[in-house]
Amino acid sequence: MTQAPTPSADTVRRLVRSLLKDGPAGAAYATGPEVRPVTEGGGHATWWVGTRHVLRLAPDHEATVRQRRELRLRDLVRPHLPVAVPTGVAHGEWAPGLAYTLDTRVPGGSGEEHDVSAVGEADLAGLLTGLREVPVRQAEALGVPRTAPRSLEALRREAGRAAERLAPADEFDPLRLKQLAQSAAVQLAAQAGGAVLVHHDLTGERLVVSGDGRVRGVLGWSHAVVGDPAEDIAGLAVAVGSPAAVRAATLAGYGARPCLRGLWLARCDTVIRLAARLEGRDDSPLPLLRTRLRRAWEAILLERVTELRDEETDDAEL
């Protein structure tokens, strides 16, 4: 497979100038727009263009397929959500077989930099509610894949091994994982029957948060799947903290079981990711991984899984 070229600022500037020269922003970009790489997880694939646009360049064929599907998916989800999703200005190929999309920038800052307020938690609840309302068949018709729920028991075992490796570095106390007994992991296993559209990448970098703590938009829909809604609850636990994530999920109508499942997916994932980073198998920033682990392990009131009632088993189970 041909190696994709690494886009430079000149490459981006020439492409954007050709796209916007006849539009309302053309005059401002006539001499070449200000462009700079998005540092929050973007690498050389995502670029700020002036103050109003974002350019995303697919680095390979797989990313091209996801990006083209994302354009159609955003149109499908937009009417169901109380928060903004990016609007496309132009799309095409920036290199042979490699797609680009130029989007309008959603005003606000990264969820990694701004705390979500109580009203912002209601915005997140609306997000989870809206995702559940998106017709699954329509999403699958666009090519959104269906994924099976992960085994929480298998994840618990993997996290246990990772925790033992973190202990000598004083990064994590393995005893904390004892809160999730094998019987509880089995009890929180997803059941058949309630797959929904799942964003599947709800990190803080994907949330656009205003200065007053409102969630104004959600970015990065290319990894969306039809599957376990607890995965998005887990993503929010990592992005905004477990208490806020559980409150938002509860407001969205999810019961204790999917909330606790999401909580423990997040907790196990963050332990595994931190161990991988310390062992050189993950290149994510170490302070970010430590922050995400701290957020996921914040205590909540629903942690006594043995008190789950039978009537809660119907809540968003797969």
C-alpha positions in Angstrom: 0.0 0.0 0.0 1.3 3.4 -0.9 2.4 5.5 2.0 0.2 8.6 2.4 2.0 11.9 2.2 2.4 13.9 5.4 0.4 17.1 4.9 2.2 20.4 5.5 0.8 23.8 6.3 1.4 24.8 2.7 -0.6 21.8 1.5 -3.5 22.6 3.8 -3.4 26.3 2.9 -3.5 25.7 -0.8 -6.4 23.2 -0.4 -8.5 25.5 1.8 -7.8 28.5 -0.5 -9.2 26.6 -3.4 -12.3 25.5 -1.4 -13.2 28.9 0.0 -12.1 31.4 -2.7 -15.7 31.8 -4.0 -17.4 31.7 -0.6 -18.0 34.4 2.1 -14.7 33.6 3.7 -12.8 33.9 0.4 -11.6 37.5 0.9 -10.2 36.7 4.3 -8.3 33.7 2.9 -7.2 35.3 -0.3 -3.6 35.6 0.9 -3.6 32.3 2.6 -5.5 31.4 5.8 -3.9 30.9 9.1 -3.6 27.1 9.6 -2.2 25.1 12.5 -2.4 21.4 13.5 -4.9 20.5 16.2 -2.7 19.2 19.0 -5.5 17.5 21.0 -5.2 14.0 19.4 -5.2 15.4 15.8 -1.6 15.0 14.8 -1.2 16.1 11.1 -4.7 14.8 10.3 -6.7 17.7 11.8 -6.1 21.4 11.2 -7.6 24.6 12.5 -8.3 26.9 9.6 -8.6 30.5 10.7 -11.1 30.9 13.5 -14.2 29.3 11.8 -13.2 26.1 10.2 -11.6 22.7 10.8 -10.0 20.6 8.1 -9.7 16.8 8.6 -7.5 14.8 6.3 -7.9 11.0 6.3 -4.4 9.3 6.5 -5.4 6.0 5.0 -8.2 4.0 3.2 -9.9 2.9 6.5 -10.1 6.4 7.8 -11.4 7.6 4.4 -14.3 5.1 4.6 -15.1 6.2 8.2 -14.9 9.9 7.3 -17.3 9.5 4.4 -19.7 7.6 6.5 -19.5 10.2 9.2 -20.8 12.9 6.9 -24.0 11.0 6.4 -24.2 9.9 10.0 -24.0 13.5 11.3 -27.0 14.4 9.1 -28.9 11.5 10.6 -28.2 12.3 14.3 -28.4 16.1 14.1 -32.3 16.3 14.5 -32.2 14.1 17.6 -29.6 15.9 19.6 -29.8 19.0 21.8 -26.1 19.8 21.1 -24.4 20.7 17.9 -22.5 18.4 15.6 -20.1 19.8 13.0 -21.5 21.0 9.6 -19.6 20.2 6.5 -18.6 23.0 4.1 -16.8 20.9 1.6 -15.4 17.4 1.1 -13.4 15.5 -1.5 -9.9 14.0 -1.9 -6.7 15.7 -0.7 -4.5 12.9 -2.2 -5.4 10.0 -4.4 -8.0 7.8 -2.6 -7.7 9.9 0.7 -10.7 12.0 1.8 -10.9 15.4 3.4 -13.8 17.2 5.1 -13.9 20.9 5.8 -16.3 21.7 8.7 -17.5 24.8 10.5 -16.0 25.1 13.9 -18.3 24.6 16.9 -17.8 27.5 19.3 -16.4 26.6 22.7 -13.4 24.9 24.3 -12.3 21.3 24.9 -13.9 19.3 27.6 -10.4 18.5 28.8 -10.0 22.2 29.6 -13.5 23.2 30.9 -15.6 21.7 33.7 -19.1 20.7 32.9 -21.8 22.4 35.0 -25.0 20.9 36.3 -26.8 22.3 33.3 -24.0 20.8 31.2 -24.9 17.4 32.7 -28.4 17.9 31.4 -26.9 18.6 28.0 -25.1 15.2 28.2 -28.4 13.6 29.3 -30.0 15.0 26.1 -27.1 13.6 24.1 -27.6 10.1 25.5 -31.3 10.3 25.1 -31.0 11.5 21.5 -28.6 8.7 20.6 -31.1 6.2 21.8 -33.8 7.8 19.6 -31.7 7.5 16.4 -33.3 4.7 14.3 -30.8 1.8 14.4 -31.8 0.5 11.0 -31.1 3.8 9.4 -27.7 4.0 11.0 -26.8 0.5 9.9 -28.0 1.4 6.4 -25.3 4.0 6.3 -22.7 1.4 7.1 -22.4 2.0 10.9 -21.2 -1.4 12.2 -22.9 -3.4 14.9 -20.5 -4.5 17.7 -21.0 -7.1 20.4 -20.8 -6.0 24.1 -17.5 -6.5 25.7 -17.1 -9.0 28.5 -16.8 -7.1 31.7 -15.4 -10.2 33.4 -12.6 -10.6 30.8 -11.9 -6.8 31.2 -11.8 -7.2 35.0 -9.2 -9.9 34.8 -7.1 -7.9 32.3 -7.3 -4.8 34.6 -6.3 -6.9 37.5 -3.1 -7.9 35.8 -2.4 -4.3 34.7 -3.0 -3.1 38.3 -0.4 -5.5 39.7 2.1 -4.0 37.2 1.2 -0.5 38.3 1.6 -1.2 42.0 5.4 -1.1 42.1 5.4 2.3 40.5 2.9 3.5 43.1 0.5 4.4 40.3 -2.5 2.4 41.5 -3.5 0.2 44.4 -4.7 -3.2 43.1 -7.0 -3.6 46.1 -9.3 -1.0 44.6 -10.3 -3.5 41.9 -11.6 -5.8 44.6 -14.7 -3.6 44.6 -15.7 -5.4 41.4 -16.0 -9.0 42.4 -16.4 -11.7 39.8 -20.0 -12.2 40.7 -20.7 -8.5 40.2 -18.9 -8.5 36.8 -21.2 -11.4 35.8 -24.2 -9.6 37.1 -23.4 -6.5 35.1 -22.9 -8.4 31.9 -24.9 -6.9 29.0 -28.0 -8.8 27.9 -29.5 -9.1 24.5 -32.2 -6.8 23.2 -31.4 -3.1 23.4 -28.6 -2.0 21.0 -28.5 1.8 20.3 -26.4 4.2 18.3 -23.2 4.7 20.4 -20.7 7.5 19.7 -18.0 5.3 21.1 -15.3 8.0 21.5 -16.7 10.3 24.1 -13.4 11.7 25.4 -13.1 15.2 26.8 -11.5 16.2 23.5 -14.7 15.3 21.7 -16.9 17.5 23.9 -17.2 21.2 23.1 -17.8 23.1 26.4 -18.5 26.8 26.9 -17.1 28.9 29.6 -20.3 28.5 31.7 -20.0 24.7 31.6 -22.7 24.0 29.0 -21.9 21.2 26.5 -22.4 23.0 23.1 -21.3 20.3 20.7 -19.9 16.8 20.2 -17.2 16.0 17.7 -15.6 12.9 16.2 -18.4 10.7 14.9 -16.2 8.4 12.8 -16.0 5.6 15.4 -19.8 5.4 16.0 -21.3 1.9 16.3 -24.6 0.2 17.0 -24.0 -1.5 20.3 -23.8 -1.2 24.1 -25.0 2.2 25.5 -22.8 1.6 28.6 -19.8 2.4 26.4 -20.9 6.0 26.1 -21.5 6.1 29.8 -18.0 4.9 30.2 -16.7 7.5 27.9 -18.4 10.2 29.9 -17.0 8.8 33.1 -13.5 9.3 31.6 -14.3 12.7 30.2 -16.2 14.4 33.0 -15.9 12.1 36.0 -18.0 9.2 37.1 -20.5 11.1 39.3 -21.4 13.5 36.5 -21.6 10.7 33.9 -23.9 8.6 36.1 -26.1 11.6 36.9 -26.4 12.4 33.1 -27.2 8.7 32.3 -29.8 8.6 35.1 -31.4 11.8 33.7 -31.4 10.1 30.3 -33.5 7.3 31.8 -30.8 4.6 32.3 -31.1 2.5 35.4 -28.4 1.4 37.9 -27.3 -1.6 35.9 -26.1 0.2 32.7 -24.7 3.0 34.8 -22.6 0.6 36.9 -21.6 -1.3 33.8 -20.4 1.9 32.2 -18.6 2.9 35.4 -16.6 -0.3 35.5 -15.8 -0.4 31.8 -14.2 3.0 32.3 -12.4 2.0 35.5 -10.9 -1.1 33.9 -10.0 0.7 30.7 -8.1 3.5 32.4 -6.1 1.1 34.5 -5.2 -0.9 31.4 -4.3 2.2 29.4 -2.1 3.6 32.1 -0.2 0.3 32.4 0.3 0.2 28.6 1.7 3.7 28.6 4.2 3.0 31.4 5.3 -0.1 29.5 5.8 1.9 26.2 2.8 0.4 24.4 0.7 3.6 24.3 1.9 7.0 23.3 -0.8 9.0 25.0 0.3 11.8 27.3 0.9 10.4 30.7 -0.7 13.3 32.7 -3.8 12.9 30.6 -4.1 9.1 31.3 -3.6 9.8 35.0 -6.3 12.4 34.9 -8.7 10.1 33.2 -8.0 7.3 35.7 -8.7 9.7 38.5 -12.0 10.8 36.9 -13.2 7.2 36.3 -12.4 6.2 39.9 -14.3 9.0 41.5 -16.9 7.4 43.9 -20.6 7.4 43.2 -23.6 6.3 45.2 -24.6 3.4 43.1 -21.7 1.1 43.8 -23.5 -1.5 45.8 -24.3 -3.7 42.8 -25.7 -6.5 45.0 -28.8 -4.3 45.6 -29.8 -4.1 42.0 -33.5 -4.8 41.6 -34.8 -7.2 39.1 -36.9 -4.5 37.4 -33.7 -2.7 36.4 -32.5 -5.6 34.2 -34.5 -4.2 31.2 -32.7 -0.9 31.2 -30.6 -0.7 28.0 -29.4 -4.2 28.1 -28.0 -5.8 25.0 
